[in-house]
Amino acid sequence: MVALPVTELRRFDTHRLLPAKYSPHDDSVLTRIADDDEHLQLIFELDNATNARLQAEEGLSPGISPRDLVFHVPNYRVINAAFTHPNPLGARFSTPERGAWYAAFELATAKAEVIFHKSIEFAEIDWKEREEIGYDDYLADFTAGFHDLRGLADEALSPTSYVRSQQLAVELLELGSLGVIYPSVRREGGTCIACFRPSVVANVRKSTRYRLIWTPLRARFVRQDRE
């Protein structure tokens, strides 16, 4: 592996947009299929038995151990979920076995990343109807040394393939890397971060709620006032 420069990052208010349905303070989607409170409790127990985050927190995940996770800090469940619910195909700098905390320096970049991936998801199922999806903007701060891919021509920044970037992530993780800073592939001039260690994701708090309004011809975010 070519040696990558390490940047001592001090960055506050990075942006991570998460579907509002996963908000700890919102009603669970499971309430929609429950007949009553007793039925809902049984559904929760079944869901918890197969919940990857809870399994990892109990030491039952091969991809990450409880020692790597965080507890008893604000939004620790949201932090841990990023690492214990990886995309089944992996993402740019994470594998199907272990996720990462992805965020953007700029809100516009976070929006562009979500719109790109949501459009790909809809294209794969040939979905052509209008959709509206709520997202919460989670802010986080970082003060640590990250491997820096900005200014480098690297296959890890391919717009069409994650093969090299996932290989790089595995190599860096084995070397003890905290994560990578890289230029956004979906928004020119934007900057993203993929943090490999839950303990480095600091001061996580929920900010503004947005609504993604998507059609095959146009996708945009609008600010949503909370009820």
N, C-alpha and C positions, 0 to 999 in steps of 0.2 A: 504494500500500500504506500502510495506517495504521501510523504509527511504533509499534513495540513496545518496551516497556522492556527493558533489559538488566540482568540480575542477575549480579553477580560471585559465581560459585558455588564453594564449597569443600566438596565432598561425597565422603566415602570409603565404600567397601563398597557401591556400587550393585550391583544384582542383574540378571543376564542368564541366563536358562535356555535352554540349548542341548541338542538331542537328544544323548544320550551316544554314539550311533553315529558322531558326527563328532569325537569326542575323539581328539586326536593320539596318545594312548597306548593306544587300544583297537584291536583287530584290525579291519582294514578289512572292510566288507561284501563286498568283491570276493573275499575268500578263500573265500566260500561257493560261488562258481561256478567256481573254478579246479580243474583236475584235478591239478596238481602245481606246484612252484615255478617251473618254466620257463613254464608257462601263465600263472601269476599275474603274472610279470614282464611278459609281453606285454599282459595286461589292464591293468596299471598304466600302461604306456606309452601305450596307447590312451586311457585315462582322462585322463592328463596332457595329451594333445594337445588335449583339448576342455575342460579345466578352466579356468573363467572367472577364478579367482584367479591361476593361473599365467600366463594370457594377459595379464592386467592388469599383473602384475609385470614382464612383458617388453615393456610398452608397446603392447599390441595391443587394448586396450579403449577404445572411444570415450567411455565414461562417467567414467573416472578414469585418471589417469596414474601411472606409477611414482613420480613426485615427491610425490604425495599419500599414498602408502602408507608403511608402516613396515617396517623390517627389523632383524634382530639384536637384538630385545628379546624378553623372555619372551612366549610365545603370540602372536607377530606374525602367524602364519598365521591364527589365530582372529580377530584384529582385522581383517586384510585381507579375510577371507572375508565379513565382515558388509557390506563395501562393494562387493565384486565379485560376490557371488551374490545380487542383489536378487530380491525376489518378482517373478515375471513380470507381475503386475498392479500392482506397487508396494505400498507400505504407507502408513501415515498421513502420514509426513513424508519419504518417499523414493519415487523413481520406478522404473520397470522398468530404467532405464539405470544407476542408481547407488543403492546401498543406504545404510544408516546403522547406527550402533551404538545399538540400543534397549536401555534398561535401566530399572529401577525403583528408587526410593529404598528401598522396603520389599519384603521377600521375598514377603509376602502379595499385593502388587500384581503382582509378576512372575508368580506362580502364577495369579492371576485372568486376566491377559492371555493366558497360554498356554492355559488351559482354554477361554476364549471362542473363540479362533481355532481350536483343535483341534476344538471342537464344531461350528463352522461347516464346517470341512473334512469332517468325518464326515457332516454333514447333507447336504452337496452330493453325496455319493456314496451317500446313503441307507444308511449303515453302522450296524448295530444290534447288533453283537456286542461283547462285552467286549474291551477293549484295555489292554495295559500297555506303557508306553513309558518308558525311562530318560532322565533329564535331568541335566545337570551345571550347577551354579550357578557362573557365572563372575563374580567380583567385579572392579570397576574403580573407580578414583578420578578425580575431575574437579576441576581448579582453573583456572577460566577464566570469561569472560563469555558468558552464554547469553541469547538472547532468551526472554522469560518470558511465557507465556500464562496463568499462574495468575491467577484473579480477573477474567479478561476473558470477555465473551460473544462468541464467535467461531465462524463456520461451520467453521473448521478443527477444531473439537472435536465435529463431528457424530458421533453414534453409528452412523450408517448410510452415510455417504458420505466418501470420501477426496478428492473432486475439489478442494475448496478447500484442504485441507491440503497436497496435493501441489503445487498452484500456489504456495502460500505458501513451501514448502520450496525450490522452484526460485528464487523471487525472493530469498529470504534467502541462498541459496548464492551467487547472482550478486553479492550485496552483501558477500560475505566472511564471512557468519555462521558461527559455530562449531557452532551447533545451537540446539535449543529445549528449554525446560522446560515441561511442561504437565500439567494434572490428568488422571489416568487416567479414561478413559471407561468402563472395565470394573470398577473398584472405587472406590466413593465414598470420598473422603479420601486416595486414593493419588496418588502423584506419579511421573511418568515423565520420561525424558530421551531425546532423539534427537540424537546427536552426528553432525555432518556431516564431521568431520575425523579421520582415523585417528590422527594424531599427538597428539590431545588425549585419547585414551583411554589412561589411564595405569595402570600397576601391575596389569595383568590377571593374575589367578591363579584356578585352579580351587578351588572350595570343596566343598560337600557334594553328593553325588549323591542324587537323588530319583527316585521312580517314580510316574508318572501312571497311576492306575487309572481308566479311563473306561468308563462305560456310558451309554446314552441317558437314564437317570434320575438318575445321579449321577457326578460326577467329583471326584477328590481326589488330592492328592499325599501320598506317605508317604516318610519318610527311608529310604534304602537303604544298608545297610552294604556297604562294598566287600569284594570277595573277596580 
